[in-house]
Amino acid sequence: MMNWVLFIPETYYVLMGLVFFCWSISRKVGPESLYKWAVAMSGAGVLVTVLCARLEGMLFYDAYKVDLFSQVFKVLLSLGTFWVVLTCRELKGISERLHAEFFFLMSICTLGMMMLVSSVELLTIYVSVELASYCLYLMVPMRRGTDLYAETGVKYFMIGATASAIMLFGISFLFGAVHSTYVVDIVRVLPQIITQPAAIIGLILALSGFFFKQALFPFHSWAPDVYQGAANQVTTYIATASKMAAAAMVIRFVGFSGGASPVFVNLLMVLSVLSMTFGNLVALIQKDIKRLLAYSSIAHAGYILVGILSMSERGFASAIYYSLAYLVMNFACFMVIMKIADDGHNLQIKELAGLHKRSPLLAMTLMLGLFGLAGIPPTVGFTGKFLVFAAALEQGHLILIIIAMINATISLYYYLIVIKAAYLLEPVNPYPPVRVDGMTRTLSLALVILMVFLGIFPDTFVALTEAAAKSLL
């Protein structure tokens, strides 16, 4: 008999989604009440996930593994969802009649991503990816406005469907090579046959679906348009929570090879370099801050891959730590964007002019978030980059580290342009004051403390990520 206690976090989000689904049908609950319930239930979801963090075991005929690796990412997913919900008091970018559907889709998407990080069977992984993906495909065109936003949703769906088809084709290659869809069998057999063309092609094609979710070059083409076209809260959710699940599965899939194929490792190195370089260079000319952060995310996918391709326990641990750092830093930046553009419009960099006078707290939160993304000490981003680079250096990837450090230097330019606008530029026309309520003030202070604390005192979480990586291996 299966131990259903292991499935409690996922069951909770099923029930949460069911509640919002019922409210979407009845239409009897107003937007303010929906927001309060969403905050309460997503906060309880974090608590449930944390309480279940130490559970271990197998479910569904060994297709579903609950271990420290999956539980760490489930906590990050629930935390990212909770943070996004906190910013949804004024969903100006989405019609009031769709608020219940918005929270319903977010709940089910979080469920799909939680299932994804625990899935250890290829078809279960594929179904989990599709469950999360189709929720995002529906959330993107929800934005109120012109037909341009609906067109963005269609583009996202078409590109995503193509990526899913490629991933399924790769899974079929892996099944043909290994004669099993279970990860435990793939990990045991694949390193011995990884030099065979069918095995390498299958692994690369299967990884393509997760590279798409992670917006790694050349699977990045959807990111700038979707970031710009989606409502600010939807963009924030895609840029934070969904990137956690993608990073988790890339780590798990890359671990299949066991580092036995130099061709595979070299290919990952090329993708990492291209992603870092392309993302940083194109970000230099962006004026829309969401598009800038989209290209920044392409570059950061390359940084995470630097740790992953080390194929070592320390490399995987550094990638997990970097995922946490990216969640905190990216959310801090998007939270400021949402508060300044509280009517839901796309924020231009020039609109940040004079922010340090309009809201010193938001200006400081944005500055620390961008400093972290740039890898400037003592932020968590510096520690994350240091761990990733150190893990790669242990494996002898010196040239890769030099290229990554050059890219990090390039990224300083466009991050400093944003900080310059917030602190040094004066607006040509006076902008309205930024309303900072108690919830936003508390969240900003918490993010500031978290970004600095995890940067200066990373030991506890580093030990946790090393334990999670060990459970993965």
Secondary structure as the mmCIF struct_conf table of DSSP 4:
data_model
#
loop_
_struct_conf.conf_type_id
_struct_conf.id
_struct_conf.beg_label_comp_id
_struct_conf.beg_label_asym_id
_struct_conf.beg_label_seq_id
_struct_conf.end_label_comp_id
_struct_conf.end_label_asym_id
_struct_conf.end_label_seq_id
HELX_RH_3T_P HELX_RH_3T_P1 TRP A 4 PHE A 7
HELX_RH_AL_P HELX_RH_AL_P1 ILE A 8 SER A 26
BEND BEND1 VAL A 29 VAL A 29
HELX_RH_AL_P HELX_RH_AL_P2 PRO A 31 LEU A 51
TURN_TY1_P TURN_TY1_P1 CYS A 52 ARG A 54
STRN STRN1 GLY A 57 LEU A 59
TURN_TY1_P TURN_TY1_P2 PHE A 60 ALA A 63
STRN STRN2 TYR A 64 VAL A 66
HELX_RH_AL_P HELX_RH_AL_P3 LEU A 68 LEU A 86
TURN_TY1_P TURN_TY1_P3 THR A 87 THR A 87
BEND BEND2 ARG A 89 ARG A 89
TURN_TY1_P TURN_TY1_P4 LYS A 92 GLY A 93
STRN STRN3 ILE A 94 ILE A 94
HELX_RH_3T_P HELX_RH_3T_P2 GLU A 96 LEU A 98
HELX_RH_AL_P HELX_RH_AL_P4 HIS A 99 SER A 118
STRN STRN4 SER A 119 SER A 119
STRN STRN5 GLU A 121 GLU A 121
HELX_RH_AL_P HELX_RH_AL_P5 LEU A 122 MET A 139
HELX_RH_3T_P HELX_RH_3T_P3 VAL A 140 MET A 142
STRN STRN6 ARG A 143 ARG A 143
BEND BEND3 GLY A 145 THR A 146
HELX_RH_AL_P HELX_RH_AL_P6 ASP A 147 VAL A 178
BEND BEND4 HIS A 179 HIS A 179
STRN STRN7 TYR A 182 TYR A 182
HELX_RH_AL_P HELX_RH_AL_P7 VAL A 183 ILE A 193
TURN_TY1_P TURN_TY1_P5 ILE A 194 THR A 195
BEND BEND5 GLN A 196 GLN A 196
HELX_RH_AL_P HELX_RH_AL_P8 PRO A 197 GLN A 214
TURN_TY1_P TURN_TY1_P6 ALA A 215 ALA A 215
TURN_TY1_P TURN_TY1_P7 PHE A 217 PRO A 218
BEND BEND6 PHE A 219 PHE A 219
TURN_TY1_P TURN_TY1_P8 SER A 221 SER A 221
HELX_RH_AL_P HELX_RH_AL_P9 TRP A 222 GLY A 229
BEND BEND7 ALA A 230 ALA A 230
HELX_RH_AL_P HELX_RH_AL_P10 ASN A 232 ALA A 239
TURN_TY1_P TURN_TY1_P9 THR A 240 THR A 240
HELX_RH_AL_P HELX_RH_AL_P11 ALA A 241 VAL A 254
HELX_RH_3T_P HELX_RH_3T_P4 GLY A 255 SER A 257
TURN_TY1_P TURN_TY1_P10 GLY A 258 GLY A 259
HELX_RH_AL_P HELX_RH_AL_P12 PRO A 262 ALA A 283
TURN_TY1_P TURN_TY1_P11 LEU A 284 ILE A 285
STRN STRN8 ASP A 288 ASP A 288
HELX_RH_AL_P HELX_RH_AL_P13 ILE A 289 ILE A 308
TURN_TY1_P TURN_TY1_P12 LEU A 309 SER A 310
BEND BEND8 SER A 312 SER A 312
HELX_RH_AL_P HELX_RH_AL_P14 GLU A 313 ILE A 340
TURN_TY1_P TURN_TY1_P13 ALA A 341 ASP A 343
BEND BEND9 GLY A 344 GLY A 344
HELX_LH_PP_P HELX_LH_PP_P1 HIS A 345 LEU A 347
STRN STRN9 GLN A 348 GLN A 348
HELX_RH_3T_P HELX_RH_3T_P5 ILE A 349 LEU A 352
TURN_TY1_P TURN_TY1_P14 ALA A 353 GLY A 354
HELX_RH_AL_P HELX_RH_AL_P15 LEU A 355 ARG A 358
HELX_RH_AL_P HELX_RH_AL_P16 PRO A 360 ALA A 374
TURN_TY1_P TURN_TY1_P15 GLY A 375 GLY A 375
TURN_TY1_P TURN_TY1_P16 PRO A 377 PRO A 378
BEND BEND10 THR A 379 THR A 379
HELX_RH_AL_P HELX_RH_AL_P17 VAL A 380 GLU A 394
TURN_TY1_P TURN_TY1_P17 GLN A 395 GLY A 396
HELX_RH_AL_P HELX_RH_AL_P18 LEU A 398 TYR A 423
TURN_TY1_P TURN_TY1_P18 LEU A 424 LEU A 424
BEND BEND11 VAL A 428 ASN A 429
HELX_LH_PP_P HELX_LH_PP_P2 PRO A 430 ARG A 435
HELX_RH_AL_P HELX_RH_AL_P19 GLY A 438 ILE A 456
HELX_RH_AL_P HELX_RH_AL_P20 ASP A 459 LEU A 472
#
